[in-house]
Amino acid sequence: MDVIPMKKQRKILFLLILVAGTLLDWSSSQHKQDVDLYTIGIVIANEDRKDKVAGLKAGLQSLGLGEGVRVQYAPVYLNTAQTLEEERSLVQDLISKKPDVVVTTGAHETFLIQQETTTVPIVFIGVASLVELPLVETAGTVTCGISNGQMNVIGKRLELTTRLLPDAKRILIIADSHAPTTEQAIVEARSAASLLGVHLQVEQVASPRDLELLLSRLSPGEYDAMLPLPSYVLEDAITDCLPLLIEKQLFVMGSYPEQVKAGLYAAYGVSFHAQGMQAAHMVARVLDGVPPTALSIEWPDDVRFVVNATSLSKLPITVTDQQWSLAQEWYGVKDK
């Protein structure tokens, strides 16, 4: 039997210790990574709001919170539910997973989460008014987020409508009968209409189907323009009705640039993606241990007037170069 020289034994022992140390460091690193992998719950009401999530993820990635590296996401899609009870069941299941923070993409989603927890931090992306969130100001709240500023720009949307269509005098206002901000939004619209000298006709709908039926009954030219009031139900419904709006030759001032990208004539508001990017900074601070009660409600950073030239060219109107210059962003091609 050969005897290994003492010098060689020491070298082998050193290599074994080095390998063991490396494995221990790797194991510790893996354990630390597992500990640092935060869980972010996300509650989404409709398809369009996925752009908020895309903005959130991009913002967190830029802050070093990459998916699968520092954070993991637990999304809940409420549009898969048929009833409010089914929505609540989905939300309860999310809370049972004990996420480090829950991000909601609107008031409806936020309210559902608030009903299920008073301990999990909530960061909302885009709420039109605190009227929508009756629990947001209560003692011990764990809710903070980004306002979409919608209630504050209703008058500006009417003004931009009249500047783009100077002859517009009859404006159809569409309101969601279930939205908690509707009454306040109607007051805001009427106040602005009085200053602008235009006449408003307010119609309330309870569903996308109601909107479609209402529009189908209109005669072309019956109204000069239409303005939907804040409502997550109307966000998708308006763009879904675009063929009918073109048939009725009815201009619509929307709420978000994403609607214009999808073909709507024009919109004044902050994009969903930008809202998500802005919210990422707030989420990062919550994950870093800052309590939501120490964070204020933030206003949107980038409110923009966006137009779709291709869609506008299908209306019996002429848009001047001066009117085109009102917009900060354009989609489509001017055909006339």
C-alpha positions in Angstrom: 0.0 0.0 0.0 1.4 3.3 -1.0 1.8 6.1 1.6 0.7 9.6 0.5 3.5 12.0 1.3 2.7 14.5 4.1 3.0 17.5 1.8 0.5 16.0 -0.7 -1.8 15.2 2.2 -1.8 18.8 3.3 -2.5 19.9 -0.3 -5.5 17.5 -0.6 -6.8 18.6 2.8 -6.5 22.3 1.7 -8.4 21.5 -1.4 -11.2 19.7 0.5 -11.5 22.6 2.9 -11.7 25.0 0.0 -14.4 23.0 -1.8 -16.4 22.7 1.5 -16.1 26.4 2.1 -17.3 27.1 -1.5 -20.3 24.8 -1.0 -21.1 26.4 2.3 -20.9 29.9 0.8 -23.1 28.8 -2.1 -25.7 27.3 0.3 -25.7 30.4 2.4 -26.1 32.5 -0.8 -29.0 30.4 -1.9 -30.7 30.6 1.5 -30.2 34.4 1.6 -31.7 34.6 -1.9 -34.7 32.7 -0.8 -35.1 35.0 2.2 -34.9 38.1 0.0 -37.3 36.9 -2.6 -40.2 39.2 -1.8 -43.7 38.2 -2.8 -45.8 40.9 -4.5 -49.5 40.2 -4.9 -51.1 42.0 -7.8 -54.9 42.4 -8.3 -56.1 43.3 -11.8 -59.7 44.1 -12.8 -59.5 44.1 -16.6 -57.2 43.4 -19.5 -56.2 47.1 -20.2 -54.8 47.4 -16.7 -52.0 44.9 -17.5 -50.1 47.9 -18.8 -49.9 49.2 -15.2 -48.3 45.9 -14.2 -45.9 46.1 -17.1 -44.8 49.5 -15.9 -44.6 48.3 -12.3 -42.3 45.4 -13.2 -40.1 47.7 -15.5 -39.8 50.2 -12.7 -38.9 47.6 -10.1 -36.4 46.0 -12.5 -34.7 49.4 -12.9 -34.4 49.6 -9.1 -32.7 46.2 -8.8 -35.8 44.3 -7.9 -35.8 41.8 -10.8 -38.4 39.1 -11.2 -37.1 35.8 -9.9 -34.0 37.4 -8.5 -35.4 39.7 -5.7 -39.1 39.5 -6.2 -41.8 37.0 -7.3 -45.3 38.0 -8.4 -48.7 36.4 -7.4 -51.2 37.9 -9.9 -55.0 37.7 -9.5 -57.3 38.5 -12.5 -60.7 39.5 -11.4 -62.1 39.3 -14.9 -62.1 35.5 -14.5 -64.7 35.8 -11.8 -68.5 36.0 -12.6 -69.7 37.4 -9.2 -68.5 39.6 -6.4 -68.3 36.5 -4.2 -66.0 34.8 -6.6 -63.8 38.0 -6.7 -63.6 37.9 -2.9 -62.6 34.3 -3.0 -59.7 35.0 -5.3 -58.6 37.9 -3.1 -58.8 35.7 0.1 -56.7 33.1 -1.6 -54.1 35.7 -2.4 -54.0 37.0 1.2 -53.6 33.4 2.5 -50.2 33.3 0.6 -49.0 36.1 3.0 -47.5 38.5 0.4 -45.1 41.1 1.5 -47.2 43.8 -0.3 -50.3 43.8 -2.5 -50.4 46.1 -5.6 -53.9 46.9 -6.9 -54.6 48.4 -10.3 -57.6 50.5 -9.4 -60.2 51.4 -6.7 -62.4 48.3 -7.1 -59.4 46.0 -6.6 -58.1 48.1 -3.6 -61.5 48.1 -1.9 -61.7 44.3 -2.2 -58.2 43.9 -0.6 -59.0 46.4 2.2 -62.0 44.2 3.1 -59.7 41.2 3.7 -56.7 42.5 5.5 -55.6 45.3 7.8 -52.0 44.2 8.0 -50.7 43.5 4.5 -49.4 46.8 2.9 -51.4 47.9 -0.1 -50.1 50.1 -2.9 -52.7 51.2 -5.5 -51.9 52.2 -9.0 -54.4 54.7 -10.3 -57.4 55.8 -8.2 -59.6 58.7 -9.4 -60.7 59.9 -6.0 -60.3 59.0 -2.3 -64.1 58.9 -2.4 -63.6 55.5 -4.1 -61.7 54.2 -1.1 -63.8 54.8 2.1 -61.1 53.0 4.2 -58.1 54.8 2.9 -58.2 57.5 5.5 -59.2 55.5 8.5 -56.9 55.1 11.5 -54.1 52.5 11.0 -54.6 52.3 7.3 -52.0 50.3 5.4 -52.9 51.8 2.0 -50.9 54.2 -0.2 -50.5 54.7 -3.9 -50.7 56.8 -7.1 -53.7 58.9 -7.9 -54.6 58.9 -11.6 -55.9 62.5 -11.3 -59.0 61.7 -13.2 -61.4 63.8 -11.1 -59.1 66.8 -11.5 -59.0 66.7 -15.3 -62.7 66.4 -16.3 -62.9 70.1 -17.0 -59.6 70.0 -19.0 -61.0 67.2 -21.1 -64.1 69.2 -21.9 -61.9 72.2 -22.7 -59.7 70.2 -25.0 -62.8 68.8 -26.7 -64.0 72.3 -27.5 -60.6 73.4 -28.7 -60.3 70.4 -31.1 -64.0 70.8 -32.1 -64.7 74.6 -31.8 -68.3 74.1 -33.1 -69.1 71.4 -30.5 -72.1 72.6 -28.3 -73.9 69.3 -27.5 -71.8 67.0 -25.4 -73.0 63.5 -24.3 -71.7 62.6 -20.8 -71.6 58.8 -20.1 -71.5 57.9 -16.4 -71.2 54.5 -14.7 -74.2 54.2 -12.4 -72.2 51.9 -10.0 -69.0 54.0 -9.8 -68.8 55.8 -6.4 -67.3 58.9 -8.0 -70.1 59.4 -10.5 -72.1 62.1 -8.6 -69.0 64.1 -7.9 -67.8 63.7 -11.5 -71.1 65.0 -12.9 -70.8 68.1 -10.8 -67.3 68.7 -12.1 -68.5 68.2 -15.7 -71.4 70.6 -15.3 -69.3 73.3 -13.7 -66.8 73.1 -16.6 -69.6 73.1 -19.2 -71.1 76.3 -17.7 -67.8 78.1 -18.1 -67.3 76.7 -21.7 -70.8 77.5 -22.8 -71.7 73.9 -23.9 -74.8 71.9 -23.2 -74.5 68.5 -21.5 -76.8 65.5 -21.7 -75.9 63.0 -18.9 -76.7 59.3 -19.4 -75.9 56.6 -16.9 -75.1 53.0 -17.8 -74.6 49.9 -15.6 -72.6 47.7 -18.0 -70.8 47.6 -21.4 -74.0 46.2 -22.9 -76.0 49.2 -21.7 -73.4 51.5 -23.4 -73.7 49.6 -26.6 -77.5 49.8 -26.6 -77.4 53.5 -25.8 -75.0 54.3 -28.7 -76.9 52.1 -31.1 -80.0 54.3 -30.6 -78.2 57.5 -31.4 -78.5 59.2 -34.7 -75.4 60.4 -36.5 -74.8 64.0 -35.5 -77.2 63.9 -32.6 -74.3 64.9 -30.4 -71.1 66.7 -31.3 -68.9 64.8 -28.8 -69.0 62.3 -26.0 -67.1 62.3 -22.7 -67.0 59.2 -20.5 -66.6 59.9 -16.7 -64.2 57.9 -14.5 -65.0 54.2 -14.4 -63.1 51.0 -14.8 -66.1 49.4 -16.5 -66.1 52.1 -19.2 -62.3 51.9 -19.9 -62.6 48.8 -22.0 -66.2 49.4 -23.1 -65.4 52.7 -24.9 -62.7 51.2 -27.1 -64.8 48.1 -27.7 -67.5 50.4 -29.1 -65.1 52.2 -31.5 -66.7 50.7 -34.7 -70.1 51.9 -33.5 -68.7 55.4 -32.6 -67.3 55.7 -36.1 -70.6 54.7 -37.6 -72.4 57.3 -35.5 -69.7 59.9 -36.4 -69.3 60.6 -32.7 -66.0 62.1 -31.3 -65.0 60.8 -27.9 -62.5 62.3 -25.5 -60.9 59.3 -23.6 -59.1 59.0 -20.3 -55.8 57.2 -21.2 -53.2 57.2 -24.0 -53.6 53.4 -24.2 -57.2 53.9 -25.5 -55.9 56.2 -28.3 -53.2 53.7 -29.2 -56.1 51.2 -29.6 -57.9 53.5 -32.0 -59.9 56.0 -29.9 -59.9 59.6 -31.3 -58.2 61.4 -28.4 -57.5 61.2 -24.6 -56.1 63.4 -21.9 -54.6 61.6 -19.0 -51.6 59.6 -17.7 -50.7 56.3 -19.3 -51.1 53.1 -17.4 -47.5 52.2 -18.0 -46.3 55.5 -16.5 -48.5 55.0 -13.4 -47.0 51.6 -12.9 -43.4 53.0 -13.2 -44.2 55.7 -10.7 -45.8 53.2 -8.2 -42.6 51.0 -8.4 -40.7 53.5 -6.3 -43.4 53.4 -3.6 -43.5 49.6 -3.7 -39.7 49.5 -3.3 -39.8 51.7 -0.3 -42.5 49.5 1.4 -40.4 46.4 0.8 -37.5 48.3 2.3 -39.5 48.7 5.5 -41.1 52.1 5.1 -44.7 51.8 6.5 -47.4 52.9 4.0 -48.7 55.3 6.7 -45.4 57.3 6.2 -46.0 57.6 2.4 -48.4 60.1 0.9 -50.8 59.7 -2.0 -48.8 60.8 -5.1 -50.2 62.7 -8.1 -49.3 61.4 -11.6 -46.1 62.7 -13.1 -46.9 62.9 -16.8 -50.5 63.9 -17.9 -50.6 64.0 -21.7 -53.0 65.0 -24.5 -52.8 62.2 -27.1 -54.7 62.0 -30.5 -55.1 59.3 -33.2 -54.9 61.0 -36.5 -56.2 58.0 -38.5 -59.4 57.8 -36.4 -60.0 61.5 -36.4 -59.7 61.5 -40.3 -62.9 59.3 -40.3 -65.0 62.1 -38.7 -66.6 65.0 -40.7 -64.2 67.5 -39.2 -61.2 69.4 -40.3 -58.3 69.7 -37.8 -55.9 72.6 -38.3 -52.2 72.5 -37.7 -52.7 74.8 -34.7 -55.2 72.2 -33.3 -52.8 69.3 -34.0 -50.1 71.2 -32.0 -52.3 70.9 -28.8 -51.2 67.2 -28.5 -48.0 65.9 -27.0 -48.3 62.6 -28.8 -49.9 61.3 -32.0 -50.8 57.9 -33.4 -51.8 57.1 -36.9 -51.6 59.1 -40.1 -53.4 62.4 -41.0 -55.4 61.6 -44.2 -56.8 65.1 -44.6 
